[in-house]
Amino acid sequence: PDLTGHEKFGLGNVKYNISRIHVTAVELPSASISLLPGSGIKLVIGNASLTIDMNWNIRTWMFKDSGRGTVHISKVFVMAIFSTPLDNTGSTSISLTTCRTTSGDIDIKLNGKS
């Protein structure tokens, strides 16, 4: 979905809109899944990266600008634990019990008219 909002900075409001958000690349060079006896499943993803392209526009009382942008997030680490209990009918369900995520670098490039 598009991201629209406004923030108050100094002397006025900044209105922004980020649209046409597309994930263009995902890299998972180190990923593992392991069983946790009696409790569930552990997922670990290390050194992952993600690239997103988007349109953006910004408007203040002094100026407005718009263009294309790229965000590249790298050195992402994710650790998630899922529980796999049986319900009353004996079927297995999956629920997320723990999730921890960190990212190392974020590179943002905005191309606009100004």
A tleap script that builds the chain and sets N, CA, C and O, in Angstrom:
source leaprc.protein.ff14SB
mol = sequence {
  NPRO ASP LEU THR GLY HIE GLU LYS PHE GLY
  LEU GLY ASN VAL LYS TYR ASN ILE SER ARG
  ILE HIE VAL THR ALA VAL GLU LEU PRO SER
  ALA SER ILE SER LEU LEU PRO GLY SER GLY
  ILE LYS LEU VAL ILE GLY ASN ALA SER LEU
  THR ILE ASP MET ASN TRP ASN ILE ARG THR
  TRP MET PHE LYS ASP SER GLY ARG GLY THR
  VAL HIE ILE SER LYS VAL PHE VAL MET ALA
  ILE PHE SER THR PRO LEU ASP ASN THR GLY
  SER THR SER ILE SER LEU THR THR CYS ARG
  THR THR SER GLY ASP ILE ASP ILE LYS LEU
  ASN GLY LYS CSER
}
set mol.1.N position { 0.824 -1.209 0.000 }
set mol.1.CA position { 0.000 0.000 0.000 }
set mol.1.C position { 0.860 1.263 0.000 }
set mol.1.O position { 2.021 1.241 0.410 }
set mol.2.N position { 0.273 2.352 -0.463 }
set mol.2.CA position { 0.954 3.639 -0.460 }
set mol.2.C position { 1.110 4.147 0.967 }
set mol.2.O position { 0.315 3.806 1.843 }
set mol.3.N position { 2.134 4.963 1.198 }
set mol.3.CA position { 2.364 5.594 2.494 }
set mol.3.C position { 2.151 7.087 2.317 }
set mol.3.O position { 2.836 7.728 1.520 }
set mol.4.N position { 1.198 7.643 3.064 }
set mol.4.CA position { 0.883 9.059 2.990 }
set mol.4.C position { 0.820 9.614 4.392 }
set mol.4.O position { 0.324 8.957 5.307 }
set mol.5.N position { 1.327 10.838 4.565 }
set mol.5.CA position { 1.257 11.437 5.882 }
set mol.5.C position { 1.836 12.825 5.904 }
set mol.5.O position { 2.122 13.419 4.865 }
set mol.6.N position { 2.007 13.335 7.114 }
set mol.6.CA position { 2.624 14.648 7.280 }
set mol.6.C position { 3.381 14.669 8.598 }
set mol.6.O position { 3.020 13.983 9.555 }
set mol.7.N position { 4.422 15.458 8.626 }
set mol.7.CA position { 5.258 15.632 9.809 }
set mol.7.C position { 5.463 17.121 10.021 }
set mol.7.O position { 5.525 17.887 9.059 }
set mol.8.N position { 5.567 17.526 11.263 }
set mol.8.CA position { 5.816 18.930 11.568 }
set mol.8.C position { 7.312 19.115 11.825 }
set mol.8.O position { 7.888 18.485 12.712 }
set mol.9.N position { 7.924 19.990 11.031 }
set mol.9.CA position { 9.338 20.311 11.167 }
set mol.9.C position { 9.486 21.822 11.238 }
set mol.9.O position { 9.031 22.535 10.343 }
set mol.10.N position { 10.108 22.306 12.276 }
set mol.10.CA position { 10.435 23.728 12.376 }
set mol.10.C position { 9.248 24.641 12.167 }
set mol.10.O position { 8.363 24.733 13.018 }
set mol.11.N position { 9.232 25.316 11.027 }
set mol.11.CA position { 8.228 26.341 10.754 }
set mol.11.C position { 6.975 25.842 10.059 }
set mol.11.O position { 6.058 26.631 9.830 }
set mol.12.N position { 6.899 24.570 9.715 }
set mol.12.CA position { 5.712 24.130 8.989 }
set mol.12.C position { 5.596 22.629 8.872 }
set mol.12.O position { 6.405 21.867 9.402 }
set mol.13.N position { 4.557 22.232 8.156 }
set mol.13.CA position { 4.287 20.824 7.923 }
set mol.13.C position { 4.928 20.353 6.623 }
set mol.13.O position { 5.034 21.107 5.656 }
set mol.14.N position { 5.344 19.114 6.621 }
set mol.14.CA position { 5.843 18.451 5.423 }
set mol.14.C position { 4.859 17.340 5.104 }
set mol.14.O position { 4.659 16.431 5.909 }
set mol.15.N position { 4.249 17.413 3.935 }
set mol.15.CA position { 3.330 16.364 3.479 }
set mol.15.C position { 4.097 15.467 2.519 }
set mol.15.O position { 4.849 15.945 1.670 }
set mol.16.N position { 3.894 14.149 2.666 }
set mol.16.CA position { 4.626 13.214 1.807 }
set mol.16.C position { 3.702 12.103 1.325 }
set mol.16.O position { 2.688 11.794 1.950 }
set mol.17.N position { 4.080 11.521 0.210 }
set mol.17.CA position { 3.387 10.361 -0.332 }
set mol.17.C position { 4.432 9.458 -0.982 }
set mol.17.O position { 5.240 9.912 -1.792 }
set mol.18.N position { 4.408 8.188 -0.624 }
set mol.18.CA position { 5.273 7.186 -1.230 }
set mol.18.C position { 4.347 6.168 -1.881 }
set mol.18.O position { 3.513 5.561 -1.209 }
set mol.19.N position { 4.495 5.983 -3.190 }
set mol.19.CA position { 3.570 5.118 -3.923 }
set mol.19.C position { 4.337 4.178 -4.858 }
set mol.19.O position { 5.551 4.293 -5.031 }
set mol.20.N position { 3.596 3.259 -5.443 }
set mol.20.CA position { 4.155 2.256 -6.361 }
set mol.20.C position { 5.377 1.571 -5.757 }
set mol.20.O position { 6.434 1.473 -6.380 }
set mol.21.N position { 5.200 1.105 -4.531 }
set mol.21.CA position { 6.280 0.438 -3.803 }
set mol.21.C position { 6.409 -0.992 -4.339 }
set mol.21.O position { 5.455 -1.769 -4.313 }
set mol.22.N position { 7.612 -1.321 -4.826 }
set mol.22.CA position { 7.862 -2.657 -5.368 }
set mol.22.C position { 9.157 -3.222 -4.785 }
set mol.22.O position { 10.192 -2.556 -4.787 }
set mol.23.N position { 9.087 -4.437 -4.295 }
set mol.23.CA position { 10.298 -5.153 -3.878 }
set mol.23.C position { 10.919 -5.708 -5.147 }
set mol.23.O position { 10.311 -6.520 -5.844 }
set mol.24.N position { 12.145 -5.263 -5.445 }
set mol.24.CA position { 12.789 -5.673 -6.697 }
set mol.24.C position { 13.859 -6.736 -6.501 }
set mol.24.O position { 14.258 -7.392 -7.464 }
set mol.25.N position { 14.328 -6.917 -5.275 }
set mol.25.CA position { 15.344 -7.952 -5.036 }
set mol.25.C position { 15.316 -8.377 -3.572 }
set mol.25.O position { 15.165 -7.549 -2.674 }
set mol.26.N position { 15.464 -9.681 -3.347 }
set mol.26.CA position { 15.601 -10.250 -2.006 }
set mol.26.C position { 16.711 -11.284 -2.075 }
set mol.26.O position { 16.702 -12.160 -2.940 }
set mol.27.N position { 17.657 -11.182 -1.171 }
set mol.27.CA position { 18.739 -12.163 -1.107 }
set mol.27.C position { 18.785 -12.767 0.290 }
set mol.27.O position { 18.828 -12.047 1.288 }
set mol.28.N position { 18.777 -14.088 0.350 }
set mol.28.CA position { 18.848 -14.830 1.604 }
set mol.28.C position { 20.041 -15.784 1.538 }
set mol.28.O position { 19.852 -16.991 1.382 }
set mol.29.N position { 21.269 -15.263 1.655 }
set mol.29.CA position { 22.442 -16.123 1.485 }
set mol.29.C position { 22.636 -17.141 2.604 }
set mol.29.O position { 23.297 -18.160 2.406 }
set mol.30.N position { 22.070 -16.877 3.770 }
set mol.30.CA position { 22.235 -17.798 4.889 }
set mol.30.C position { 20.893 -17.956 5.598 }
set mol.30.O position { 20.457 -17.063 6.324 }
set mol.31.N position { 20.249 -19.089 5.383 }
set mol.31.CA position { 18.955 -19.347 6.022 }
set mol.31.C position { 18.922 -20.786 6.503 }
set mol.31.O position { 19.406 -21.692 5.824 }
set mol.32.N position { 18.343 -20.988 7.686 }
set mol.32.CA position { 18.224 -22.351 8.206 }
set mol.32.C position { 16.926 -22.501 8.981 }
set mol.32.O position { 16.412 -21.549 9.569 }
set mol.33.N position { 16.416 -23.715 8.965 }
set mol.33.CA position { 15.220 -24.079 9.722 }
set mol.33.C position { 15.582 -25.301 10.551 }
set mol.33.O position { 16.151 -26.266 10.041 }
set mol.34.N position { 15.245 -25.248 11.840 }
set mol.34.CA position { 15.521 -26.408 12.691 }
set mol.34.C position { 14.311 -26.700 13.565 }
set mol.34.O position { 13.543 -25.802 13.911 }
set mol.35.N position { 14.158 -27.960 13.910 }
set mol.35.CA position { 13.067 -28.378 14.791 }
set mol.35.C position { 13.491 -28.224 16.238 }
set mol.35.O position { 14.618 -28.561 16.601 }
set mol.36.N position { 12.596 -27.719 17.058 }
set mol.36.CA position { 12.808 -27.614 18.494 }
set mol.36.C position { 11.918 -28.665 19.143 }
set mol.36.O position { 10.711 -28.451 19.261 }
set mol.37.N position { 12.480 -29.794 19.566 }
set mol.37.CA position { 11.677 -30.899 20.086 }
set mol.37.C position { 10.704 -30.451 21.173 }
set mol.37.O position { 11.082 -29.810 22.154 }
set mol.38.N position { 9.459 -30.805 20.968 }
set mol.38.CA position { 8.421 -30.512 21.949 }
set mol.38.C position { 7.906 -29.090 21.930 }
set mol.38.O position { 6.989 -28.763 22.684 }
set mol.39.N position { 8.473 -28.224 21.084 }
set mol.39.CA position { 7.988 -26.841 21.117 }
set mol.39.C position { 7.708 -26.229 19.759 }
set mol.39.O position { 6.748 -25.467 19.646 }
set mol.40.N position { 8.481 -26.512 18.718 }
set mol.40.CA position { 8.175 -25.892 17.439 }
set mol.40.C position { 9.317 -25.862 16.454 }
set mol.40.O position { 10.084 -26.817 16.332 }
set mol.41.N position { 9.415 -24.754 15.758 }
set mol.41.CA position { 10.353 -24.596 14.655 }
set mol.41.C position { 11.107 -23.277 14.842 }
set mol.41.O position { 10.525 -22.264 15.229 }
set mol.42.N position { 12.408 -23.311 14.559 }
set mol.42.CA position { 13.228 -22.104 14.639 }
set mol.42.C position { 13.724 -21.765 13.235 }
set mol.42.O position { 14.267 -22.620 12.536 }
set mol.43.N position { 13.531 -20.505 12.828 }
set mol.43.CA position { 13.980 -20.005 11.534 }
set mol.43.C position { 15.043 -18.952 11.788 }
set mol.43.O position { 14.822 -18.023 12.565 }
set mol.44.N position { 16.197 -19.085 11.142 }
set mol.44.CA position { 17.267 -18.098 11.259 }
set mol.44.C position { 17.693 -17.682 9.852 }
set mol.44.O position { 18.022 -18.525 9.017 }
set mol.45.N position { 17.682 -16.377 9.602 }
set mol.45.CA position { 18.138 -15.820 8.334 }
set mol.45.C position { 19.241 -14.824 8.661 }
set mol.45.O position { 19.051 -13.921 9.476 }
set mol.46.N position { 20.393 -14.990 8.023 }
set mol.46.CA position { 21.521 -14.103 8.286 }
set mol.46.C position { 22.024 -13.424 7.035 }
set mol.46.O position { 21.984 -14.000 5.948 }
set mol.47.N position { 22.496 -12.205 7.185 }
set mol.47.CA position { 23.107 -11.420 6.111 }
set mol.47.C position { 22.202 -11.279 4.895 }
set mol.47.O position { 22.674 -11.322 3.759 }
set mol.48.N position { 20.917 -11.114 5.127 }
set mol.48.CA position { 19.956 -10.952 4.032 }
set mol.48.C position { 19.964 -9.510 3.545 }
set mol.48.O position { 20.467 -8.617 4.227 }
set mol.49.N position { 19.403 -9.288 2.356 }
set mol.49.CA position { 19.261 -7.933 1.833 }
set mol.49.C position { 17.965 -7.809 1.053 }
set mol.49.O position { 17.387 -8.797 0.602 }
set mol.50.N position { 17.524 -6.558 0.905 }
set mol.50.CA position { 16.240 -6.263 0.276 }
set mol.50.C position { 16.373 -4.950 -0.472 }
set mol.50.O position { 16.941 -3.994 0.055 }
set mol.51.N position { 15.857 -4.889 -1.694 }
set mol.51.CA position { 15.854 -3.642 -2.464 }
set mol.51.C position { 14.417 -3.308 -2.842 }
set mol.51.O position { 13.663 -4.164 -3.306 }
set mol.52.N position { 14.054 -2.036 -2.633 }
set mol.52.CA position { 12.698 -1.556 -2.889 }
set mol.52.C position { 12.774 -0.325 -3.788 }
set mol.52.O position { 13.557 0.585 -3.520 }
set mol.53.N position { 11.965 -0.287 -4.855 }
set mol.53.CA position { 11.813 0.896 -5.703 }
set mol.53.C position { 10.471 1.543 -5.414 }
set mol.53.O position { 9.520 0.864 -5.029 }
set mol.54.N position { 10.391 2.865 -5.601 }
set mol.54.CA position { 9.146 3.574 -5.276 }
set mol.54.C position { 9.109 4.926 -5.972 }
set mol.54.O position { 10.129 5.431 -6.442 }
set mol.55.N position { 7.908 5.501 -6.029 }
set mol.55.CA position { 7.712 6.897 -6.393 }
set mol.55.C position { 7.537 7.670 -5.098 }
set mol.55.O position { 7.038 7.121 -4.116 }
set mol.56.N position { 7.938 8.934 -5.079 }
set mol.56.CA position { 7.765 9.750 -3.883 }
set mol.56.C position { 7.424 11.177 -4.285 }
set mol.56.O position { 7.805 11.642 -5.359 }
set mol.57.N position { 6.702 11.862 -3.410 }
set mol.57.CA position { 6.527 13.301 -3.568 }
set mol.57.C position { 6.425 13.922 -2.191 }
set mol.57.O position { 5.967 13.303 -1.230 }
set mol.58.N position { 6.863 15.158 -2.129 }
set mol.58.CA position { 6.904 15.887 -0.870 }
set mol.58.C position { 6.439 17.318 -1.141 }
set mol.58.O position { 6.700 17.875 -2.207 }
set mol.59.N position { 5.743 17.906 -0.157 }
set mol.59.CA position { 5.241 19.264 -0.322 }
set mol.59.C position { 5.350 20.000 1.013 }
set mol.59.O position { 4.933 19.488 2.052 }
set mol.60.N position { 5.904 21.184 0.973 }
set mol.60.CA position { 5.949 22.068 2.132 }
set mol.60.C position { 5.378 23.415 1.704 }
set mol.60.O position { 4.993 23.586 0.547 }
set mol.61.N position { 5.323 24.356 2.612 }
set mol.61.CA position { 4.828 25.683 2.241 }
set mol.61.C position { 5.806 26.409 1.326 }
set mol.61.O position { 5.421 27.367 0.657 }
set mol.62.N position { 7.082 25.967 1.282 }
set mol.62.CA position { 8.096 26.627 0.455 }
set mol.62.C position { 8.328 25.962 -0.900 }
set mol.62.O position { 8.599 26.647 -1.886 }
set mol.63.N position { 8.224 24.631 -0.958 }
set mol.63.CA position { 8.532 23.942 -2.206 }
set mol.63.C position { 7.810 22.604 -2.268 }
set mol.63.O position { 7.250 22.111 -1.289 }
set mol.64.N position { 7.853 22.042 -3.475 }
set mol.64.CA position { 7.365 20.682 -3.669 }
set mol.64.C position { 8.314 19.987 -4.632 }
set mol.64.O position { 8.939 20.625 -5.479 }
set mol.65.N position { 8.409 18.682 -4.492 }
set mol.65.CA position { 9.294 17.901 -5.348 }
set mol.65.C position { 8.757 16.479 -5.421 }
set mol.65.O position { 7.991 16.046 -4.560 }
set mol.66.N position { 9.166 15.763 -6.454 }
set mol.66.CA position { 8.749 14.365 -6.609 }
set mol.66.C position { 9.788 13.647 -7.452 }
set mol.66.O position { 10.631 14.277 -8.090 }
set mol.67.N position { 9.719 12.333 -7.446 }
set mol.67.CA position { 10.654 11.549 -8.242 }
set mol.67.C position { 10.568 10.074 -7.917 }
set mol.67.O position { 9.572 9.585 -7.384 }
set mol.68.N position { 11.650 9.373 -8.258 }
set mol.68.CA position { 11.768 7.936 -7.989 }
set mol.68.C position { 12.788 7.741 -6.885 }
set mol.68.O position { 13.668 8.578 -6.680 }
set mol.69.N position { 12.664 6.641 -6.183 }
set mol.69.CA position { 13.607 6.346 -5.123 }
set mol.69.C position { 13.892 4.861 -5.033 }
set mol.69.O position { 13.092 4.027 -5.457 }
set mol.70.N position { 15.054 4.547 -4.468 }
set mol.70.CA position { 15.457 3.168 -4.220 }
set mol.70.C position { 15.969 3.071 -2.791 }
set mol.70.O position { 16.755 3.906 -2.342 }
set mol.71.N position { 15.515 2.045 -2.085 }
set mol.71.CA position { 15.992 1.770 -0.732 }
set mol.71.C position { 16.620 0.387 -0.754 }
set mol.71.O position { 16.004 -0.583 -1.194 }
set mol.72.N position { 17.863 0.311 -0.270 }
set mol.72.CA position { 18.552 -0.979 -0.177 }
set mol.72.C position { 18.892 -1.220 1.296 }
set mol.72.O position { 19.625 -0.444 1.909 }
set mol.73.N position { 18.354 -2.297 1.849 }
set mol.73.CA position { 18.597 -2.661 3.241 }
set mol.73.C position { 19.456 -3.922 3.235 }
set mol.73.O position { 19.107 -4.920 2.606 }
set mol.74.N position { 20.592 -3.864 3.950 }
set mol.74.CA position { 21.496 -5.017 3.951 }
set mol.74.C position { 21.897 -5.373 5.374 }
set mol.74.O position { 21.587 -4.660 6.329 }
set mol.75.N position { 22.593 -6.494 5.487 }
set mol.75.CA position { 23.019 -7.045 6.776 }
set mol.75.C position { 21.826 -7.261 7.701 }
set mol.75.O position { 21.866 -6.912 8.881 }
set mol.76.N position { 20.763 -7.842 7.144 }
set mol.76.CA position { 19.542 -8.115 7.901 }
set mol.76.C position { 19.658 -9.484 8.566 }
set mol.76.O position { 20.057 -10.464 7.936 }
set mol.77.N position { 19.305 -9.534 9.837 }
set mol.77.CA position { 19.295 -10.774 10.604 }
set mol.77.C position { 17.893 -10.977 11.156 }
set mol.77.O position { 17.315 -10.062 11.742 }
set mol.78.N position { 17.345 -12.170 10.973 }
set mol.78.CA position { 16.012 -12.508 11.479 }
set mol.78.C position { 16.090 -13.830 12.228 }
set mol.78.O position { 16.662 -14.798 11.727 }
set mol.79.N position { 15.520 -13.873 13.420 }
set mol.79.CA position { 15.385 -15.117 14.160 }
set mol.79.C position { 13.928 -15.198 14.610 }
set mol.79.O position { 13.431 -14.307 15.299 }
set mol.80.N position { 13.253 -16.266 14.217 }
set mol.80.CA position { 11.845 -16.437 14.569 }
set mol.80.C position { 11.623 -17.849 15.099 }
set mol.80.O position { 12.188 -18.817 14.590 }
set mol.81.N position { 10.788 -17.947 16.131 }
set mol.81.CA position { 10.400 -19.247 16.671 }
set mol.81.C position { 8.889 -19.376 16.537 }
set mol.81.O position { 8.131 -18.501 16.955 }
set mol.82.N position { 8.474 -20.481 15.947 }
set mol.82.CA position { 7.061 -20.778 15.748 }
set mol.82.C position { 6.689 -21.958 16.635 }
set mol.82.O position { 7.398 -22.964 16.666 }
set mol.83.N position { 5.586 -21.838 17.352 }
set mol.83.CA position { 5.092 -22.998 18.111 }
set mol.83.C position { 4.142 -23.771 17.215 }
set mol.83.O position { 3.483 -23.200 16.346 }
set mol.84.N position { 4.079 -25.084 17.436 }
set mol.84.CA position { 3.245 -25.948 16.598 }
set mol.84.C position { 2.377 -26.851 17.476 }
set mol.84.O position { 2.520 -28.074 17.451 }
set mol.85.N position { 1.478 -26.242 18.249 }
set mol.85.CA position { 0.639 -27.070 19.126 }
set mol.85.C position { -0.479 -27.778 18.352 }
set mol.85.O position { -0.862 -27.363 17.258 }
set mol.86.N position { -0.983 -28.846 18.948 }
set mol.86.CA position { -2.156 -29.524 18.398 }
set mol.86.C position { -3.398 -28.874 18.979 }
set mol.86.O position { -3.442 -28.545 20.164 }
set mol.87.N position { -4.414 -28.689 18.130 }
set mol.87.CA position { -5.678 -28.149 18.659 }
set mol.87.C position { -6.564 -29.299 19.155 }
set mol.87.O position { -6.122 -30.447 19.185 }
set mol.88.N position { -7.796 -29.002 19.538 }
set mol.88.CA position { -8.713 -30.008 20.107 }
set mol.88.C position { -9.035 -31.139 19.146 }
set mol.88.O position { -9.382 -32.239 19.576 }
set mol.89.N position { -8.922 -30.880 17.840 }
set mol.89.CA position { -9.250 -31.912 16.855 }
set mol.89.C position { -8.023 -32.734 16.463 }
set mol.89.O position { -8.136 -33.670 15.671 }
set mol.90.N position { -6.852 -32.395 17.009 }
set mol.90.CA position { -5.628 -33.112 16.676 }
set mol.90.C position { -4.868 -32.506 15.513 }
set mol.90.O position { -3.827 -33.030 15.117 }
set mol.91.N position { -5.370 -31.408 14.957 }
set mol.91.CA position { -4.677 -30.735 13.854 }
set mol.91.C position { -3.596 -29.815 14.412 }
set mol.91.O position { -3.737 -29.249 15.495 }
set mol.92.N position { -2.525 -29.681 13.656 }
set mol.92.CA position { -1.432 -28.807 14.063 }
set mol.92.C position { -1.712 -27.383 13.600 }
set mol.92.O position { -2.142 -27.163 12.468 }
set mol.93.N position { -1.468 -26.430 14.473 }
set mol.93.CA position { -1.549 -25.020 14.091 }
set mol.93.C position { -0.150 -24.425 14.255 }
set mol.93.O position { 0.694 -24.985 14.954 }
set mol.94.N position { 0.081 -23.304 13.615 }
set mol.94.CA position { 1.379 -22.631 13.714 }
set mol.94.C position { 1.146 -21.209 14.185 }
set mol.94.O position { 0.301 -20.495 13.645 }
set mol.95.N position { 1.905 -20.801 15.202 }
set mol.95.CA position { 1.829 -19.409 15.657 }
set mol.95.C position { 3.233 -18.899 15.970 }
set mol.95.O position { 4.088 -19.637 16.460 }
set mol.96.N position { 3.441 -17.642 15.679 }
set mol.96.CA position { 4.729 -17.002 15.931 }
set mol.96.C position { 4.823 -16.662 17.411 }
set mol.96.O position { 3.974 -15.946 17.942 }
set mol.97.N position { 5.861 -17.177 18.082 }
set mol.97.CA position { 6.011 -16.903 19.513 }
set mol.97.C position { 7.128 -15.911 19.797 }
set mol.97.O position { 7.055 -15.166 20.775 }
set mol.98.N position { 8.162 -15.888 18.960 }
set mol.98.CA position { 9.282 -14.965 19.143 }
set mol.98.C position { 9.788 -14.526 17.777 }
set mol.98.O position { 9.898 -15.336 16.856 }
set mol.99.N position { 10.096 -13.235 17.650 }
set mol.99.CA position { 10.690 -12.743 16.414 }
set mol.99.C position { 11.640 -11.601 16.759 }
set mol.99.O position { 11.263 -10.659 17.456 }
set mol.100.N position { 12.862 -11.689 16.271 }
set mol.100.CA position { 13.857 -10.646 16.484 }
set mol.100.C position { 14.497 -10.318 15.138 }
set mol.100.O position { 14.921 -11.220 14.415 }
set mol.101.N position { 14.567 -9.033 14.802 }
set mol.101.CA position { 15.128 -8.600 13.527 }
set mol.101.C position { 16.059 -7.416 13.744 }
set mol.101.O position { 15.744 -6.502 14.507 }
set mol.102.N position { 17.196 -7.434 13.078 }
set mol.102.CA position { 18.098 -6.284 13.072 }
set mol.102.C position { 18.554 -6.043 11.638 }
set mol.102.O position { 18.621 -6.970 10.832 }
set mol.103.N position { 18.866 -4.794 11.334 }
set mol.103.CA position { 19.428 -4.470 10.022 }
set mol.103.C position { 20.687 -3.642 10.228 }
set mol.103.O position { 20.775 -2.845 11.162 }
set mol.104.N position { 21.648 -3.837 9.355 }
set mol.104.CA position { 22.924 -3.160 9.496 }
set mol.104.C position { 23.003 -1.859 8.734 }
set mol.104.O position { 23.313 -0.822 9.321 }
set mol.105.N position { 22.733 -1.884 7.440 }
set mol.105.CA position { 22.886 -0.709 6.593 }
set mol.105.C position { 21.602 -0.435 5.822 }
set mol.105.O position { 20.929 -1.354 5.356 }
set mol.106.N position { 21.277 0.852 5.698 }
set mol.106.CA position { 20.154 1.284 4.873 }
set mol.106.C position { 20.664 2.391 3.959 }
set mol.106.O position { 21.149 3.419 4.431 }
set mol.107.N position { 20.552 2.180 2.653 }
set mol.107.CA position { 20.992 3.146 1.654 }
set mol.107.C position { 19.759 3.644 0.914 }
set mol.107.O position { 19.045 2.859 0.290 }
set mol.108.N position { 19.507 4.960 0.982 }
set mol.108.CA position { 18.334 5.558 0.336 }
set mol.108.C position { 18.811 6.514 -0.752 }
set mol.108.O position { 19.611 7.413 -0.494 }
set mol.109.N position { 18.313 6.310 -1.970 }
set mol.109.CA position { 18.636 7.198 -3.086 }
set mol.109.C position { 17.332 7.771 -3.621 }
set mol.109.O position { 16.438 7.029 -4.028 }
set mol.110.N position { 17.231 9.104 -3.616 }
set mol.110.CA position { 16.058 9.794 -4.128 }
set mol.110.C position { 16.470 10.615 -5.351 }
set mol.110.O position { 17.397 11.422 -5.286 }
set mol.111.N position { 15.785 10.404 -6.440 }
set mol.111.CA position { 16.008 11.184 -7.645 }
set mol.111.C position { 14.784 12.045 -7.865 }
set mol.111.O position { 13.673 11.531 -7.987 }
set mol.112.N position { 14.980 13.359 -7.916 }
set mol.112.CA position { 13.860 14.272 -8.090 }
set mol.112.C position { 14.254 15.437 -8.967 }
set mol.112.O position { 15.326 15.455 -9.572 }
set mol.113.N position { 13.363 16.409 -9.022 }
set mol.113.CA position { 13.583 17.578 -9.876 }
set mol.113.C position { 14.504 18.591 -9.225 }
set mol.113.O position { 15.217 19.311 -9.923 }
set mol.114.N position { 14.504 18.662 -7.895 }
set mol.114.CA position { 15.326 19.683 -7.216 }
set mol.114.C position { 16.732 19.183 -6.962 }
set mol.114.O position { 17.554 19.908 -6.403 }
savepdb mol mol.pdb
quit
